[in-house]
Amino acid sequence: MTDSGRVLLAAPRGYCAGVDRAVVTVEKALDHYGPPVYVRKQIVHNKHVVETLEQRGAIFVEELSEVPEGALVVFSAHGVSPMVHAEAGERGLRTIDATCPLVTKVHNEARRFAKDDLDIVLIGHNGHEEVEGTAGEAPEHIQLVESPADVDKVQVRDPSRVVWLSQTTLSVDETYETVNRLREKFPALISPPSDDICYATQNRQVAVKEIARESELVLVVGSANSSNSVRLVEVALDAGADAAYRIDNASEIDEAWLSGVSTVGLTSGASVPEDLVDGVVAWLGERGFPTVEEHRTTEESLIFSLPRELRRDLKAGASAPE
């Protein structure tokens, strides 16, 4: 194999502000309060991150019933429904809410539109934690739509009083296909005040489109349950890549994928640490792809402050949040 291949590295890639905040929240909680720190669901959808935090003393649970009464529990970046908050209160659990502020924005919109007695169409994936949390804010007003094909099934009380919201990690293009179908059915469809798909998801999709146009193969580093990582594979294929695969790390790459390939596009989902991408770059470098060119489409500077419960205790030196 000749050393003539190149790697096009998409930027932005990897951690978004919400993921960084959530992971740092668990790290600082472990440092400050000491283990164990319970976390409801995966703090972010990345296997490597979860395993690393487990080694430090984080205990990931599916439901609050698995958390001992009075223990400390962190809510993941994907958000939880009011019922989960209520259950935590009933069981005397000490909580830190690491919900991404952009997800919180969608929750607030759902509550506001429900208060105005609108029918809400939530575009998202059934069973995804973020969708469950948002739907739980106003279950009597919300119906879920997964794709344009689902629009025909939507029934509303008043076609002039319908609003759409979406999961934050969807494909931008696919979401607007669904919105357009909804608008055909409900011409007076109301849009949220600002786009629900998060800035980082959109930026990563724009960046992967750019590199996919020049790449025979695109590799997306990210875990199977990461919605935004799975979408990046779809976006890369739609943008012209001959092949695209999602991998957790370099060990999952099949060398046969490189046959006849001169340019590999590489990106990562919003919950992926950069060292996993570095591992893929090194793996490719050893197999005839020594040239790495970063293609940057935009700069990201957004930073979210830590959850207020944690900030308060870190400042006061207190041992436990209320």
RADA-V483378 format. One record per run of one state. SS is the DSSP state (a for helix, b for strand, c for the rest). FROM is the first residue (numbers start at 1). TO is the last residue. If there is no record, write none. Layout:
# RADA-V483378
ss->[SS,SS]
from->[FROM,FROM]
to->[TO,TO]
This chain:
# RADA-V483378
ss->[c,b,c,a,c,b,c,a,c,b,c,a,c,b,c,a,c,b,c,a,c,b,c,a,c,b,c,a,c,b,c,a,c,b,c,a,c,b,c,a,c,b,c,a,c,a,c,b,c,a,c,b,c,a,c]
from->[1,6,12,17,34,37,41,47,57,58,62,64,67,72,76,82,91,94,98,101,116,119,124,129,136,142,146,148,154,162,167,172,186,190,191,199,213,217,222,227,239,243,248,250,253,255,259,263,269,274,286,291,297,308,317]
to->[5,11,16,33,36,40,46,56,57,61,63,66,71,75,81,90,93,97,100,115,118,123,128,135,141,145,147,153,161,166,171,185,189,190,198,212,216,221,226,238,242,247,249,252,254,258,262,268,273,285,290,296,307,316,322]
